[in-house]
């Protein structure tokens, strides 16, 4: 778990340098959007855009969901489940579909 936290911190600081691509985080496509600060929203979007491997993206996504669930629970809120896998395009063979 410590390694995952270090990865997330590294990505958050490197986020602006990694930002590229058309994907745009919003309330409609980001779990816990309302529970994030404006800075966290920008960092999250940059991190997601920077992934090259599905495994790294998916690990970040799981940790983000865990964090948002914890914040929601603290506030007595429920997060919507489901949604599109934002890392799906990084799966092997995804570009050949």
Secondary structure, DSSP 8 states (H G I E B T S, - for coil): -HHHHHHHHHHHHHHHHH--SS----TTTSTTGGGS-HHHHHHHHHHHHH--SHHHHHHHHHHHHHHHHHHHHHTT---------TTGGGSTTGGG-
